[in-house]
């Protein structure tokens, strides 16, 4: 019975260590994993027809879409 308890405690401890290292590694990447604002804007501009279609399907008004278009495409 003691052997089972010790084994269980070791497995739980090892699991905690593994998950804490995974979380630490995920946090350590910082901003490197995020796309830059310019890359995001370029992607939206290249795919504007799909962006606009999705916006309409989700209920955005024409005025809201026009504001987004002006911000993304740089037209004011």
Secondary structure, DSSP 8 states (H G I E B T S, - for coil): -HHHHHHHHHHHHHHHHHHHHHHHHHHHTGGGGS--HHHHHHHHHHTHHHHHHHHHHTT--HHHHHHHHHHHH---
